[in-house]
Amino acid sequence: MIKTYTLILCLMWTTISYSQEKQMLLTISQMHSDLAILNSALTSLHPGTYRYLKKLQLDRYFKEIKIQTNKPLSVSEYYIKLSQLTAKLKCGHTYLNPYNQKKALSSQLNSELVIPLLFKVINKKIIVTHNLSEHGKIKAGDEVISINGRPTAEIIDSLLTVSRSDGKHGLNKKLDNIGISPYLANKDRYALFDIYFPLFFAKHSSSDYDEVAVKPFNKDEVIKYSLHMISKQVRQERYQARFETESMQPTASFSVLSPQCGYLKIRDFTTKGWDKNYEYCLDSIFIKLKNIRASKLIVDIRDNEGGDDDVRNKVISYLITHPAHHTIRRYFRFLKVSDSLMPYLQTWDPSFKRPKLASDYNRTKASLYYKKNTGSTESIIPNQNHFAGQVYLLINATNSSSSFFMADILQENKYAKLVGEATGGTKQGINGGQFFFLYLPSSGIEVDIPIIYQSPTKQRKDEGIKPEITVKTKVSDIANGVDPQLNYIIRRLSLLK
């Protein structure tokens, strides 16, 4: 009886497993139906579809993906194809957003286990920054040569095809996306590597180990390790336990480096995670700077992608002595959403879907709309407790949204000297501000569609914000635990004297 019951259970499990596998396969018609909806959304709603692509190029990309989907594919295979397609738009805000995917789909796409290492990509090499594995010999600055026999050059080249950035210059931002930073060592956050490495390089065994070849810093030998993969929860716990001081930092932290110099680190433009109310914290910091009569302030927004524009502007208001002007115009692709697309669009504000009055808008030669009688110059007014000394702003490639605009505003208005590495984003303008979440009905995959083009009113280069003082992070800096950008300001500019 027990044997019979066990056999029935096995047969049931086999049937269920087979059924689930069959459900993961999408038919040609399902994929092509989704592609038609995506094409319609990109061409009728997205304000930046044709900024870096001509219509013929976009048509060619859709023809290519239709050929690639002329056979049934798994959801994960289709997910990669769509990710590669959206990356071709060169828009850092158009992508298959992992935070917006439905739970059932995420469970199919996302691996439950992740690699127990945090790392940066420097010169197209994977460099360990934090070892969270059981092998204590792996150190910061060591280079990962291969994973499961795949050379890291091959891994990086594959992940670059799905990595997002703004404009044609965005390689550094794309490489930055591939790294797993401490910010992403959180069970509720998604790293590009965690999602796409298993999708591109699925293992044929059910082993919970990754075979990783590591070259120690400044040595010629290569050591192979079997790294036990861990859950995101365990990764977070290990990071917090092994790097407690680093991991316990709030959203913003302040310290006095000397009687003349303060240091303010802002990890995210959000109202959450501050010691107290963020406005109260900011005011307290700048009152303290006044009280100690500091003449220099280092503001560090490295590894801060963006967030709430109001929080960003509040920070800026403490860094300026006169109004900071920011000239920008907001363009839309559409005045009315087509009825055929409406069922597939979600957003946080229903007004985004409401028709706009044509009489209120002007139309450009590129078929974009902007509102009549609205000024293009925005001003940020100094806070009464603003800092009046010299500001140094630390930047890097992660800055690509709201943080990009902060770097741009402070540089254009000459309120800060920028130090570090060029930002992501592009001076030609960024799509964002308002979004539609496009849910493709056959696959269930979501694509973020930004609906505002935030454009400069004068012609600018396709480039990020370049610092006045370029200081790049080297592998030796990581190996030696050195902060090269901060050290440059402190030592070379003699801020502490």
VOGU-3710 file (C-alpha; in Angstrom, 3 decimals, decimal comma):
1> miktytlilc> 0,000/0,000/0,000  2,806/2,383/0,941  4,681/1,505/-2,260  1,535/2,140/-4,315  0,939/5,491/-2,587  4,568/6,506/-3,149  4,329/5,566/-6,823  1,163/7,633/-7,214  2,869/10,626/-5,572  5,868/10,269/-7,887
11> lmwttisysq> 3,614/10,096/-10,928  1,689/13,153/-9,714  4,917/15,086/-9,122  6,216/14,133/-12,562  2,951/15,253/-14,156  2,957/18,548/-12,233  6,618/19,209/-13,079  6,007/18,435/-16,738  2,935/20,669/-16,721  4,898/23,557/-15,161
21> ekqmlltisq> 7,658/23,113/-17,725  5,081/23,211/-20,505  3,525/26,377/-19,025  6,903/28,091/-19,104  7,054/27,707/-22,892  5,560/30,582/-24,837  4,134/29,972/-28,288  5,165/31,942/-31,344  1,796/33,702/-31,488  1,966/34,634/-27,789
31> mhsdlailns> 5,392/36,214/-28,150  4,545/37,992/-31,392  1,343/39,339/-29,851  3,349/40,783/-26,943  5,885/42,264/-29,350  3,139/44,070/-31,252  1,909/45,640/-27,995  5,432/46,623/-26,964  6,097/48,138/-30,401  2,899/50,144/-30,180
41> altslhpgty> 3,756/51,412/-26,683  7,295/52,423/-27,598  6,295/54,253/-30,759  3,153/55,970/-29,446  3,977/56,676/-25,774  7,750/56,775/-25,257  9,250/60,261/-25,807  12,764/58,969/-26,481  12,301/56,000/-28,792  13,700/57,823/-31,815
51> rylkklqldr> 16,335/59,930/-30,051  19,157/57,474/-30,713  17,381/55,156/-33,152  15,889/55,865/-36,549  12,570/54,312/-37,406  14,254/51,907/-39,835  16,612/50,719/-37,058  13,754/50,108/-34,636  11,816/48,270/-37,328  14,887/46,126/-37,996
61> yfkeikiqtn> 15,287/45,281/-34,294  11,659/44,173/-34,110  12,076/42,068/-37,260  15,156/40,435/-35,740  13,399/39,561/-32,499  10,418/38,189/-34,424  12,809/35,851/-36,242  14,436/34,882/-32,931  10,985/34,030/-31,552  9,889/31,902/-34,504
71> kplsvseyyi> 9,975/28,869/-32,222  8,556/28,316/-28,737  10,776/29,771/-26,001  10,778/29,584/-22,238  9,773/32,691/-20,334  13,376/33,180/-19,248  14,655/33,006/-22,855  12,003/35,496/-23,930  12,862/37,722/-20,952  16,451/37,960/-22,176
81> klsqltaklk> 15,339/38,794/-25,725  13,078/41,615/-24,496  15,792/42,930/-22,170  18,244/43,084/-25,068  15,654/44,864/-27,195  14,845/47,572/-24,622  18,570/48,151/-23,984  18,908/49,183/-27,638  16,825/52,304/-26,953  19,742/53,708/-24,897
91> cghtylnpyn> 17,338/54,882/-22,226  18,315/54,123/-18,649  14,688/54,189/-17,496  13,264/51,767/-20,089  13,759/48,207/-18,932  12,156/45,085/-17,517  11,984/46,403/-13,976  12,507/43,553/-11,458  10,592/45,506/-8,805  7,478/45,579/-11,004
101> qkkalssqln> 7,356/41,960/-12,185  4,481/39,860/-10,865  5,395/37,493/-8,054  4,599/34,343/-10,035  6,836/35,451/-12,895  9,671/36,505/-10,584  9,649/33,074/-8,977  10,258/31,518/-12,402  12,946/33,993/-13,464  14,933/34,723/-10,333
111> selvipllfk> 17,290/32,207/-8,820  16,786/31,531/-5,116  20,556/31,394/-4,638  23,178/34,053/-5,330  26,965/34,166/-5,417  28,474/35,000/-1,970  30,653/37,849/-3,271  30,200/41,575/-3,777  32,261/43,103/-6,549  32,969/46,018/-8,879
121> vinkkiivth> 33,774/45,836/-12,577  37,010/47,727/-13,263  38,563/47,706/-16,738  36,142/44,899/-17,664  37,418/42,765/-14,798  35,387/41,473/-11,865  37,137/42,666/-8,698  36,005/41,373/-5,290  35,076/44,096/-2,780  33,462/41,954/-0,050
131> nlsehgkika> 33,886/38,233/0,557  30,737/36,712/2,048  31,716/33,098/1,350  33,077/30,418/3,657  36,544/30,753/2,107  38,473/33,334/4,095  41,397/33,431/1,675  39,441/35,463/-0,883  40,273/39,119/-0,292  39,159/42,524/-1,540
141> gdevisingr> 41,088/43,318/-4,717  41,197/39,710/-5,911  40,066/39,163/-9,502  37,425/36,624/-10,498  38,785/34,917/-13,630  35,892/32,561/-14,361  32,641/31,210/-12,927  31,615/27,631/-13,679  34,197/27,557/-16,435  32,879/30,703/-18,127
151> ptaeiidsll> 35,573/33,391/-18,528  34,549/36,678/-16,948  35,084/38,467/-20,270  32,331/36,286/-21,763  30,087/36,893/-18,739  30,539/40,661/-18,897  29,977/40,807/-22,656  26,713/38,881/-22,256  25,463/41,041/-19,382  26,313/44,236/-21,271
161> tvsrsdgkhg> 23,622/43,338/-23,811  20,930/43,735/-21,122  22,514/46,525/-19,082  20,767/49,893/-19,370  22,205/53,377/-19,810  21,370/56,738/-21,339  22,821/57,824/-24,669  25,538/56,340/-26,853  28,365/56,986/-24,410  27,023/54,759/-21,618
171> lnkkldnigi> 29,592/51,923/-21,385  30,846/52,940/-17,927  27,289/53,023/-16,576  26,549/49,643/-18,153  29,642/48,154/-16,515  28,725/49,790/-13,219  25,306/48,088/-13,383  26,950/44,662/-13,527  28,694/45,018/-10,164  27,051/43,953/-6,908
181> spylankdry> 27,481/46,848/-4,485  26,816/46,832/-0,730  23,582/48,718/-1,474  22,380/45,629/-3,369  23,373/43,228/-0,572  19,791/43,395/0,619  17,133/40,721/0,329  14,628/43,244/-1,026  16,855/44,627/-3,804  17,779/43,205/-7,181
191> alfdiyfplf> 21,220/43,123/-8,742  21,468/42,725/-12,504  24,051/39,981/-12,028  21,773/38,001/-9,674  19,005/37,966/-12,266  20,776/37,608/-15,586  23,866/35,509/-14,867  21,745/32,403/-14,111  19,523/33,157/-17,133  22,451/33,406/-19,547
201> fakhsssdyd> 24,550/30,638/-18,003  22,143/28,109/-16,552  23,928/25,218/-14,878  23,153/21,716/-16,062  23,509/20,314/-12,554  21,441/21,017/-9,453  24,564/21,773/-7,420  24,364/24,606/-4,887  28,000/25,455/-5,573  29,617/27,831/-8,040
211> evavkpfnkd> 33,087/26,894/-9,236  34,975/30,182/-9,141  38,564/30,782/-10,294  40,192/33,665/-8,440  43,486/35,450/-9,066  44,759/37,009/-5,812  45,777/40,670/-6,009  49,354/41,160/-7,244  49,910/37,422/-7,731  50,154/35,287/-10,832
221> evikyslhmi> 48,531/32,155/-9,413  44,872/31,248/-9,950  43,023/29,441/-7,170  39,805/27,521/-7,762  37,091/27,576/-5,093  33,761/25,826/-4,731  31,607/28,625/-3,347  28,406/27,556/-1,639  25,667/29,740/-3,073  23,421/31,469/-0,563
231> skqvrqeryq> 20,017/33,123/-0,406  19,674/36,884/-0,590  18,580/36,829/3,040  21,763/35,033/4,099  23,862/37,386/1,953  22,329/40,357/3,724  22,906/38,795/7,153  26,533/37,949/6,378  27,212/41,417/5,033  25,720/42,985/8,142
241> arfetesmqp> 27,671/40,644/10,428  31,048/40,851/8,674  30,902/44,542/7,761  28,776/45,811/10,618  30,026/49,394/10,750  29,633/49,837/7,005  26,222/48,171/6,792  24,670/50,141/9,653  25,128/53,517/7,950  21,835/55,435/7,538
251> tasfsvlspq> 20,627/56,958/4,268  22,669/60,057/5,060  25,541/60,420/7,495  27,628/63,397/8,553  31,004/63,774/10,194  33,463/66,578/10,895  36,821/65,778/9,299  38,437/68,876/10,801  37,311/72,203/12,262  37,330/73,533/8,695
261> cgylkirdft> 35,789/70,606/6,813  32,597/68,551/7,017  31,724/65,333/5,163  28,139/64,482/4,155  27,401/61,116/2,549  23,981/60,654/0,895  23,288/57,105/-0,288  19,833/57,672/-1,721  17,486/60,605/-2,280  14,691/59,213/-0,162
271> tkgwdknyey> 12,842/60,344/2,929  13,429/56,955/4,572  16,382/55,661/6,537  17,569/58,935/8,046  18,243/59,098/11,781  15,196/61,345/12,135  12,970/63,308/9,784  15,194/64,055/6,795  14,475/67,792/6,798  15,299/68,012/10,502
281> cldsifiklk> 18,529/66,046/9,923  19,622/68,299/7,075  18,926/71,449/9,050  20,839/70,093/12,063  23,855/69,285/9,879  24,064/72,728/8,320  23,462/74,556/11,579  26,409/72,590/12,970  28,564/73,602/9,995  27,681/77,217/10,696
291> nirasklivd> 28,444/76,874/14,378  31,914/75,412/13,780  32,528/77,952/11,009  33,542/75,305/8,501  34,854/76,687/5,230  34,773/73,446/3,200  32,230/70,667/2,771  32,545/67,339/0,950  29,220/66,002/-0,297  29,425/62,373/-1,406
301> irdneggddd> 26,751/61,048/-3,781  28,817/58,209/-5,263  26,786/55,026/-5,785  23,573/57,049/-5,420  21,487/56,446/-8,549  18,729/58,906/-7,690  15,349/58,965/-6,010  12,997/61,745/-4,929  13,605/65,060/-6,737  12,169/66,998/-3,791
311> vrnkvisyli> 14,732/65,463/-1,435  17,505/66,220/-3,926  16,398/69,833/-4,293  16,208/70,190/-0,526  19,839/69,084/-0,273  20,845/71,482/-3,052  19,121/74,377/-1,254  21,694/74,025/1,549  24,641/74,097/-0,881  23,910/77,354/-2,710
321> thpahhtirr> 24,195/81,024/-1,724  21,975/82,372/-4,513  19,157/80,786/-6,514  20,350/77,872/-8,671  18,734/77,878/-12,081  17,997/74,732/-14,042  16,722/75,102/-17,595  14,686/72,154/-18,768  11,612/71,481/-20,878  9,295/68,502/-20,513
331> yfrflkvsds> 8,079/66,755/-23,646  5,416/64,076/-24,223  5,015/61,723/-27,175  1,204/61,603/-26,869  -1,820/63,634/-25,883  -4,108/60,627/-25,643  -3,400/56,976/-24,880  -4,882/54,663/-27,489  -7,759/52,486/-26,317  -5,906/49,385/-27,530
341> lmpylqtwdp> -3,034/49,983/-25,063  -5,054/51,124/-22,075  -5,760/47,615/-20,659  -2,041/46,823/-20,386  -0,920/50,012/-18,641  -0,640/50,544/-14,910  0,724/53,558/-13,049  0,555/55,220/-9,642  -1,381/58,284/-10,812  -4,525/57,819/-12,957
351> sfkrpklasd> -4,106/61,354/-14,340  -1,211/60,119/-16,494  -3,771/58,240/-18,589  -6,173/61,146/-19,042  -6,255/62,931/-22,425  -4,534/66,309/-22,631  -6,118/69,265/-24,399  -4,432/69,817/-27,754  -5,003/73,559/-27,421  -2,725/73,581/-24,332
361> ynrtkaslyy> 0,285/72,107/-26,156  2,736/72,950/-28,901  4,031/70,243/-31,235  7,655/70,008/-32,376  9,035/68,784/-35,708  9,914/65,534/-33,950  6,226/65,076/-33,042  6,744/65,740/-29,331  4,418/67,916/-27,288  5,225/70,531/-24,650
371> kkntgstesi> 2,850/72,685/-22,680  2,262/76,257/-23,803  2,964/79,216/-21,549  5,155/77,296/-19,142  8,619/78,507/-18,305  11,582/76,255/-18,895  13,766/77,676/-16,115  13,354/76,216/-12,654  14,994/77,774/-9,632  16,073/76,357/-6,287
381> ipnqnhfagq> 16,106/78,934/-3,503  18,877/78,834/-0,871  17,848/77,623/2,568  18,309/80,132/5,363  20,905/77,805/6,924  22,789/77,261/3,671  26,514/76,590/3,577  28,587/79,498/2,265  31,976/77,807/1,861  33,579/75,654/-0,838
391> vyllinatns> 31,640/72,489/-1,747  33,296/69,402/-3,258  30,885/66,895/-4,803  32,047/63,278/-5,162  30,476/61,565/-8,181  30,710/58,336/-10,198  28,989/56,342/-12,952  26,087/55,247/-10,727  24,727/58,820/-10,740  22,261/58,571/-13,592
401> sssffmadil> 18,884/59,897/-12,556  18,090/62,449/-9,863  21,726/62,380/-8,721  22,815/63,149/-12,306  20,700/66,296/-12,213  22,209/67,307/-8,875  25,721/67,088/-10,316  24,579/68,990/-13,403  22,838/71,773/-11,466  25,745/72,346/-9,078
411> qenkyaklvg> 28,322/72,314/-11,870  26,365/74,554/-14,243  25,726/77,082/-11,466  29,344/76,823/-10,256  28,379/75,940/-6,694  30,632/72,899/-6,360  33,825/71,369/-7,647  33,149/67,858/-8,874  35,630/65,113/-8,035  35,701/61,464/-9,095
421> eatggtkqgi> 34,502/59,764/-12,277  31,988/60,833/-14,929  28,361/60,183/-14,128  25,893/58,064/-16,022  22,960/59,830/-17,675  23,384/62,212/-20,586  23,421/65,984/-20,947  21,082/65,543/-23,900  18,282/64,817/-21,450  16,777/61,907/-19,546
431> nggqffflyl> 13,395/60,201/-19,875  11,521/59,802/-16,605  9,372/61,731/-14,147  6,203/59,790/-14,939  5,910/56,132/-15,941  3,575/53,567/-17,384  4,106/49,972/-16,323  3,349/47,962/-19,444  2,248/44,403/-18,644  2,483/42,202/-21,726
441> pssgievdip> -0,548/39,892/-21,501  0,784/36,641/-22,971  4,081/36,438/-21,069  3,119/38,565/-18,053  6,418/40,451/-18,382  6,432/44,122/-17,308  8,339/46,895/-19,116  8,830/50,372/-17,630  7,835/53,075/-20,136  8,887/56,614/-19,124
451> iiyqsptkqr> 6,510/59,210/-20,539  8,342/62,517/-20,014  11,510/63,627/-21,796  13,326/66,072/-19,514  15,279/68,000/-22,114  17,743/70,884/-22,006  16,631/73,881/-24,044  20,048/74,277/-25,664  22,010/71,659/-27,581  24,391/69,685/-25,394
461> kdegikpeit> 26,776/66,774/-25,887  25,807/63,159/-25,392  27,911/62,650/-22,272  27,628/62,370/-18,530  28,723/65,055/-16,104  32,504/65,167/-16,139  34,308/66,116/-12,925  36,734/69,026/-12,789  39,095/66,656/-10,999  39,127/63,079/-12,316
471> vktkvsdian> 40,151/60,448/-9,785  39,506/56,831/-10,807  39,250/53,829/-8,515  42,046/51,309/-9,114  42,202/47,664/-8,162  44,980/48,528/-5,707  42,609/50,957/-3,950  40,123/48,162/-3,331  42,860/45,760/-2,215  44,285/48,300/0,234
481> gvdpqlnyii> 40,929/49,581/1,496  41,642/53,068/0,193  39,060/55,677/-0,827  40,985/57,439/-3,622  38,511/60,249/-4,288  38,075/61,248/-0,652  41,790/60,890/0,024  42,600/63,090/-2,959  40,574/65,952/-1,560  41,913/65,560/1,955
491> rrlsllk> 45,580/65,172/1,062  46,226/66,852/-2,267  43,997/69,873/-1,620  45,177/70,153/1,994  41,682/70,544/3,337  42,676/69,582/6,836  45,422/72,186/7,227
//
